[in-house]
Amino acid sequence: MTPIALTIACLLVVTLGYAGMCAAAPFGPCRTCRGFGFEMKTDRKGRLMRGKNCRRCKATGRRIRIGRWIFNRAQRLYREGTR
C-alpha cells in the first residue's frame, strides 16, 4: 500500500472508533473535576479534602463528548428544517 492510502485508512479507523465510542458512551468524565463532581483541596496538613461543587459539570462529574454534541446539533437542525 502507498503511504497516502495507509494514512487514509488509519484516519478512517480512528474516526469510526471515535464515532462508535460517542454512540456507546456519549458522556465522558469532566476535565475540571476529573469525574468526581467536586474539586479536591488540601488542608493545612496536606490532607485531601472535598472542595466546592464543580461549576463546569454542575456536580455530575460528566460532560458530553464533542462528537456527540456535534451529532446532537446536526440532528436537531435536520429535525427543525423538515417540520
C-alpha positions as CSV (number, residue, x, y, z in Angstrom):
1,M,0.0,0.0,0.0
2,T,1.1,3.5,-0.6
3,P,1.7,5.9,2.3
4,I,-1.3,8.0,1.3
5,A,-3.7,5.0,1.3
6,L,-2.3,3.9,4.6
7,T,-2.8,7.3,6.1
8,I,-6.4,7.5,4.9
9,A,-7.1,4.0,6.3
10,C,-5.6,5.0,9.7
11,L,-7.7,8.2,9.8
12,L,-10.8,6.2,8.8
13,V,-10.2,3.7,11.6
14,V,-9.7,6.4,14.2
15,T,-12.8,8.3,13.0
16,L,-15.0,5.3,13.1
17,G,-13.6,4.3,16.5
18,Y,-14.4,7.7,18.0
19,A,-17.9,7.7,16.4
20,G,-18.5,4.3,18.0
21,M,-17.3,5.5,21.3
22,C,-19.6,8.5,21.1
23,A,-22.5,6.3,20.3
24,A,-21.8,3.8,23.1
25,A,-20.7,6.2,25.8
26,P,-21.9,9.8,24.9
27,F,-20.7,11.2,28.3
28,G,-17.1,11.3,29.5
29,P,-15.6,12.4,32.8
30,C,-15.4,16.2,33.4
31,R,-12.0,17.6,32.7
32,T,-12.1,20.1,35.6
33,C,-13.0,17.7,38.4
34,R,-11.8,14.5,36.7
35,G,-15.3,12.9,37.2
36,F,-15.6,13.5,41.0
37,G,-18.2,16.2,40.7
38,F,-16.2,18.5,43.1
39,E,-12.7,19.9,43.2
40,M,-10.2,18.4,45.6
41,K,-8.5,20.8,48.1
42,T,-5.8,20.2,50.7
43,D,-6.0,21.3,54.3
44,R,-3.0,22.9,56.2
45,K,-1.6,19.5,56.9
46,G,-1.6,18.5,53.3
47,R,-4.5,16.0,53.5
48,L,-7.1,15.9,50.7
49,M,-10.5,17.3,51.4
50,R,-13.6,17.8,49.4
51,G,-13.8,21.2,47.8
52,K,-16.7,23.1,46.2
53,N,-19.0,21.5,43.7
54,C,-17.7,21.7,40.1
55,R,-19.3,24.6,38.2
56,R,-18.4,23.2,34.8
57,C,-20.4,19.9,35.1
58,K,-22.8,21.1,37.8
59,A,-21.5,18.4,40.2
60,T,-22.5,15.5,38.0
61,G,-18.9,14.6,37.1
62,R,-19.9,14.0,33.5
63,R,-19.6,16.1,30.3
64,I,-20.9,15.4,26.8
65,R,-18.3,14.4,24.3
66,I,-17.6,16.8,21.4
67,G,-18.5,14.2,18.7
68,R,-21.9,13.5,20.4
69,W,-22.5,17.3,20.8
70,I,-21.9,17.8,17.0
71,F,-24.2,14.8,16.2
72,N,-27.0,16.1,18.5
73,R,-26.7,19.6,17.0
74,A,-26.9,18.2,13.4
75,Q,-29.8,16.0,14.3
76,R,-31.7,19.0,15.9
77,L,-31.0,21.1,12.8
78,Y,-32.3,18.4,10.5
79,R,-35.4,17.9,12.6
80,E,-36.2,21.6,12.7
81,G,-35.6,22.0,9.0
82,T,-38.0,19.3,8.0
83,R,-41.0,20.4,10.0
